Amino acid sequence: MRTFFYERAASPTEAIHAATAITDGNTSYLAGGTTLVDLMKLDVMRPSAIVDINPLQHTHLGRIDFGPNGLRLGALVRMAEAADHPEIRNQYPVIAQSLQLAASQQLRNMASLGGNVLQRTRCTYFRDVAYTECNKRMLGSGCAAVGGVNRRHAVLGTSDHCIATYAGDFAQALIALDAAVEIAGPRGNRTIPFAALHRKPEDTPDKETTLHPAEMIVSFLVPAAGWTRRSLYLKVRDRDSYEFALASAAVALDQQNGIVRNARIALGGVATVPWRAMEAEAALRGKPMNEQNTATAADAAFSNAKGNGHNDFKIELGKRTLRRALLEAAALEI
């Protein structure tokens, strides 16, 4: 691990000021550290400075709040706390399930919600600096995964420059529920749709989010809606625990008398970013939930999917995962 400057912040303003003071812009905020510290040990991330924001857990950044307009999750709320929260489990089960199925209990006790959505890919070619071809680490060097071992890589949202999969689970629940993100930074505060936080690789895979230098996530805002209770997260993986998704689906339904009035669908394990499947949502709207209509929706969700050899199976696996999630959500008793 390389040397770096360390500062512990006592307030959001102090944290942003400390991050802004590093003129090279290479500052990282430290919350749970479950991703950052690993990548620093691997020499993948090399921050000049780290600003520890854990003391801010006692501010609004560490709170869970419910109101008539919905749910507010502070960025420093730990994954385990949100997963076990009775109101979240009852009113927003897809959120609780996406967190419960992520990582291990020990990691969930440490990891923050804000850090979780910003976790970086588990692509071997990115995490092992012995591989020189990785456009995420060094733009212009190439993507070793395109012609290499790519079984776990993305089939949606890819480009010729990167096919790395976004590894998180919680983000799929947020994008499915039309969440927003509160952000603080040196230029003030702003709120954006969660769907606008992550960037597809296109020709700049080294730029993964739309956060500006020294900005940090303050909270997530999840609106109240008719589909939040009839929701679930289905995760398919190589083993039952402590494993990243090969394919997953976050589904939320508003249905009446068996007819889908509204559907919210996000896919994980198959895309380069948290993936909202709007084509699948449109295919279901106003129709009964049955095998035929879920198959049509799944086909729509993966109509632009592109495999790279080893990961070709993910297209069919993703469709089957989505179909199963939709039928299970429709059958929920709420």
C-alpha positions in Angstrom: 0.0 0.0 0.0 1.3 3.5 -0.9 1.6 6.4 1.4 -1.4 8.9 1.6 -2.6 11.8 3.6 -5.3 11.0 6.1 -7.9 13.4 7.8 -10.8 12.6 10.0 -13.8 15.0 9.4 -16.2 16.2 12.1 -18.8 17.6 9.7 -19.9 17.4 6.1 -18.5 20.8 5.4 -15.2 19.9 7.0 -15.1 16.7 4.9 -15.7 18.5 1.6 -13.2 21.2 2.5 -10.5 18.5 3.3 -11.2 16.7 0.0 -11.1 20.0 -2.0 -7.7 21.0 -0.5 -6.0 18.1 -2.3 -5.1 19.9 -5.6 -4.6 16.8 -7.7 -8.3 15.8 -7.1 -7.3 12.2 -6.1 -9.1 12.0 -2.8 -11.3 9.2 -1.5 -13.9 9.3 1.2 -13.6 6.5 3.8 -16.8 5.0 5.3 -16.9 1.2 5.8 -13.8 0.8 3.7 -14.8 -2.7 2.5 -14.0 -1.9 -1.1 -11.6 1.0 -0.9 -9.1 -0.7 1.4 -9.1 -3.9 -0.7 -8.4 -2.0 -3.9 -5.6 0.1 -2.2 -3.9 -3.1 -1.0 -4.1 -4.4 -4.6 -2.6 -1.1 -5.8 -5.6 -0.6 -8.1 -6.7 2.6 -6.3 -3.9 5.0 -5.3 -5.5 8.0 -3.5 -3.3 10.9 -2.5 -5.6 11.5 0.5 -8.3 9.8 2.4 -11.0 11.7 4.3 -12.6 9.6 7.0 -16.3 10.4 7.3 -17.3 7.8 9.8 -17.8 10.5 12.6 -20.7 11.8 10.4 -22.6 8.7 11.1 -24.1 10.5 14.0 -25.6 13.2 11.7 -28.4 12.9 9.2 -26.0 10.9 7.0 -26.5 8.0 9.5 -30.3 8.1 9.8 -33.2 6.2 8.4 -36.3 8.3 8.1 -39.9 7.5 7.0 -42.5 10.1 6.0 -45.6 10.6 3.9 -43.4 11.1 0.8 -41.3 8.0 1.3 -38.1 6.7 2.7 -34.8 8.5 3.3 -31.6 6.5 3.8 -28.5 8.3 5.0 -25.4 7.4 3.0 -23.6 6.2 6.2 -26.3 3.8 7.3 -24.8 0.4 7.5 -26.1 -2.3 5.1 -27.1 -4.6 8.0 -29.1 -1.9 9.8 -31.2 -1.1 6.7 -31.6 -4.8 5.8 -32.9 -5.6 9.3 -35.1 -2.5 9.7 -38.7 -3.7 10.2 -40.4 -0.8 8.3 -38.1 -1.3 5.3 -38.7 -5.1 5.3 -42.5 -4.4 5.4 -42.8 -1.4 3.1 -39.8 -1.8 0.8 -38.9 -5.5 0.8 -36.9 -5.3 -2.4 -34.4 -3.0 -0.6 -34.1 -5.2 2.5 -33.7 -8.4 0.3 -31.1 -6.8 -2.0 -29.0 -5.9 1.1 -29.6 -9.2 2.9 -28.3 -11.2 -0.1 -25.2 -9.1 -0.5 -21.8 -10.0 0.9 -21.5 -11.6 4.4 -22.9 -10.5 7.7 -19.6 -9.2 8.8 -19.2 -7.0 5.7 -22.8 -5.8 6.0 -22.1 -4.7 9.5 -19.3 -2.5 8.2 -20.3 -1.4 4.7 -22.2 1.8 4.2 -25.1 2.3 1.8 -23.2 5.2 0.0 -20.1 3.1 -0.4 -22.0 0.1 -1.6 -23.5 1.8 -4.6 -20.1 3.2 -5.5 -18.3 -0.2 -5.3 -16.2 -1.0 -8.3 -16.3 -4.0 -10.6 -15.0 -7.4 -9.6 -13.5 -7.9 -13.1 -10.2 -9.9 -12.6 -8.5 -7.8 -15.3 -9.3 -4.6 -13.4 -8.4 -5.9 -9.9 -5.0 -7.5 -10.9 -2.5 -4.9 -12.0 -0.4 -7.7 -13.6 -2.9 -7.3 -16.5 -1.9 -4.2 -18.4 -5.0 -4.1 -20.7 -7.7 -2.5 -18.6 -9.4 0.8 -19.8 -10.8 1.3 -16.3 -7.3 1.6 -14.8 -5.6 3.1 -17.8 -7.7 4.5 -20.6 -6.5 3.5 -24.0 -4.8 0.3 -22.8 -7.5 -2.0 -24.1 -10.0 -4.5 -22.5 -8.4 -7.9 -21.8 -11.9 -9.3 -21.0 -13.2 -8.9 -24.5 -11.1 -11.7 -25.8 -10.3 -13.3 -22.5 -12.1 -15.1 -19.8 -15.4 -13.3 -19.5 -17.9 -15.7 -18.0 -18.9 -13.2 -15.3 -19.0 -10.1 -17.5 -21.8 -7.9 -18.8 -24.1 -8.5 -21.8 -26.0 -5.2 -21.5 -24.6 -1.6 -21.7 -21.2 -2.8 -22.9 -18.8 -1.1 -25.4 -15.7 -2.1 -27.3 -13.7 -0.5 -24.5 -15.2 -2.3 -21.5 -17.5 -5.2 -20.6 -17.0 -5.2 -16.9 -20.1 -6.0 -14.8 -21.5 -3.7 -12.1 -21.4 -5.9 -9.1 -23.8 -4.4 -6.6 -27.3 -5.5 -5.5 -28.7 -2.6 -3.5 -28.4 -0.3 -6.6 -30.8 -2.5 -8.5 -33.5 -1.9 -5.9 -32.9 1.9 -5.9 -33.1 2.2 -9.6 -36.2 0.1 -9.8 -38.0 2.3 -7.2 -37.2 5.6 -8.9 -34.9 6.7 -6.1 -33.0 10.0 -6.0 -29.6 10.8 -4.6 -28.7 13.8 -2.5 -25.2 14.9 -3.1 -23.0 17.5 -1.3 -19.9 19.1 -2.8 -17.8 22.3 -3.0 -20.3 23.8 -5.4 -23.2 23.2 -3.1 -25.9 20.5 -2.8 -27.8 18.9 -5.6 -30.3 16.0 -6.1 -30.3 13.8 -9.1 -32.2 10.6 -10.1 -30.3 7.5 -9.0 -30.5 6.4 -12.6 -28.2 9.4 -13.5 -25.5 8.5 -11.0 -23.7 5.7 -12.9 -22.2 6.1 -16.4 -22.1 3.4 -19.0 -18.5 2.7 -20.2 -18.9 3.9 -23.9 -15.4 5.3 -24.8 -14.5 6.5 -21.2 -14.9 3.4 -18.9 -12.5 5.1 -16.4 -15.3 7.5 -15.5 -17.9 5.4 -13.7 -20.2 8.0 -12.1 -21.4 11.6 -12.6 -20.0 12.7 -9.2 -17.8 15.8 -9.4 -14.4 16.0 -7.6 -14.8 16.1 -3.8 -18.6 15.4 -4.0 -20.1 12.8 -1.6 -23.4 11.1 -1.4 -25.5 12.4 1.5 -28.6 10.2 1.2 -31.0 8.2 -1.0 -34.6 9.3 -1.3 -37.1 6.5 -2.2 -40.6 7.8 -3.0 -43.8 6.3 -1.7 -45.6 4.4 -4.4 -48.2 1.8 -5.1 -45.6 -0.8 -6.1 -43.1 -0.7 -3.2 -44.7 -3.4 -1.0 -45.2 -5.9 -3.9 -41.5 -6.1 -4.6 -38.7 -8.5 -4.3 -35.1 -9.1 -5.2 -34.1 -12.4 -6.9 -30.4 -13.3 -7.1 -28.9 -16.2 -9.0 -25.3 -17.1 -8.3 -22.8 -19.9 -8.3 -23.3 -20.6 -4.6 -25.9 -19.6 -2.1 -24.0 -17.1 0.0 -21.2 -14.6 -0.2 -21.1 -14.5 -4.0 -21.9 -11.9 -6.7 -24.8 -12.3 -9.0 -24.6 -14.0 -12.4 -28.1 -12.6 -12.9 -30.5 -10.8 -10.6 -33.8 -8.9 -10.9 -35.3 -6.2 -8.7 -39.1 -6.2 -9.3 -41.9 -4.0 -8.0 -45.5 -4.3 -9.2 -48.7 -2.4 -8.9 -51.4 -4.7 -10.0 -55.2 -4.9 -9.6 -57.4 -7.9 -10.3 -54.4 -9.7 -11.9 -53.7 -6.8 -14.3 -50.4 -4.9 -14.1 -51.0 -1.2 -13.7 -47.3 -0.4 -13.3 -44.1 -2.4 -13.2 -40.6 -1.4 -12.1 -37.8 -3.7 -13.2 -34.0 -3.6 -12.7 -31.4 -6.2 -13.7 -28.1 -7.0 -12.0 -25.2 -9.2 -12.8 -25.7 -8.7 -16.5 -25.0 -5.1 -17.1 -22.1 -2.5 -16.8 -24.3 -0.2 -14.6 -27.4 -0.6 -12.5 -29.9 -1.5 -15.3 -33.5 -0.3 -15.6 -35.4 -2.5 -18.0 -38.0 0.0 -19.2 -38.8 -2.0 -22.4 -39.9 -4.9 -20.1 -42.0 -2.6 -18.0 -43.8 -1.3 -21.0 -44.4 -4.8 -22.3 -46.3 -5.7 -19.1 -48.3 -2.5 -18.5 -52.1 -3.1 -18.7 -51.7 -6.9 -19.2 -52.3 -9.9 -17.0 -49.2 -11.5 -15.3 -48.8 -14.9 -16.9 -46.1 -17.0 -18.5 -46.5 -15.7 -22.0 -46.4 -12.0 -21.0 -43.4 -12.4 -18.7 -41.6 -14.2 -21.5 -42.4 -11.3 -23.8 -41.1 -8.8 -21.2 -37.9 -10.8 -20.6 -37.3 -10.9 -24.4 -37.7 -7.1 -24.5 -35.3 -6.6 -21.6 -32.5 -8.5 -23.3 -33.3 -7.5 -26.9 -30.0 -5.5 -27.1 -27.9 -8.0 -25.1 -24.5 -9.0 -26.6 -22.5 -11.9 -25.3 -18.7 -12.3 -25.7 -18.3 -16.0 -25.7 -18.0 -17.4 -22.2 -20.9 -15.2 -21.0 -23.4 -15.9 -23.7 -25.4 -18.1 -21.2 -26.2 -14.9 -19.2 -28.7 -13.8 -21.8 -31.0 -16.8 -21.3 -30.2 -17.0 -17.6 -31.2 -13.3 -17.2 -34.5 -13.9 -19.0 -35.3 -16.8 -16.8 -34.4 -14.9 -13.7 -36.6 -12.0 -14.7 -39.6 -14.3 -15.5 -39.3 -16.0 -12.2 -39.0 -12.8 -10.3 -42.1 -11.3 -12.0 -44.3 -14.4 -11.3 -43.1 -14.5 -7.7 -43.8 -10.8 -7.1 -47.3 -11.2 -8.7 -48.1 -14.0 -6.3 -47.1 -12.2 -3.1 -49.8 -11.7 -0.5 -49.7 -8.2 0.8 
